[in-house]
């Protein structure tokens, strides 16, 4: 997983983050110095605190992005090397041939799981209503 974050794309992203954080910290220091000057004020103190918070926010978002990419590694490996669904998978197509989804095999539900059965029944009813609406639109053309 570490190798994934050492690709040229990620190395550029690491560098951009580093530069952005350093610039934000420098801007915070500049606002602090400005606040302590004779022309500074309360607004400069607020900005002096705000810029480091922006830097922390950037780091947090970056770490979350890295974690999300790490999670997608497992999904991509299960879908194949390209990270895309298998083209031979059966797809759901509209009448005009446009693929609108992927057909998946039915999942067995525990007979004691009433909540899941009710939810599946509701989804089936919504799907049937959607199919009727699509069929009505097709006849009206």
Protein Blocks (a to p, Z undefined) as FASTA:
>chain_A
ZZmmmcfklmmmmmmmmmmmmmmmmmmmmmmmmmmmmkbcfklmmmmmmmmmmmmmmmmm
mmmmmmmmmmmmmmmmmnojnopacfkbccdddfkopafbdcdddddddfklmmlmmmmm
mmmmmmmmmmmmmmmmmmmZZ
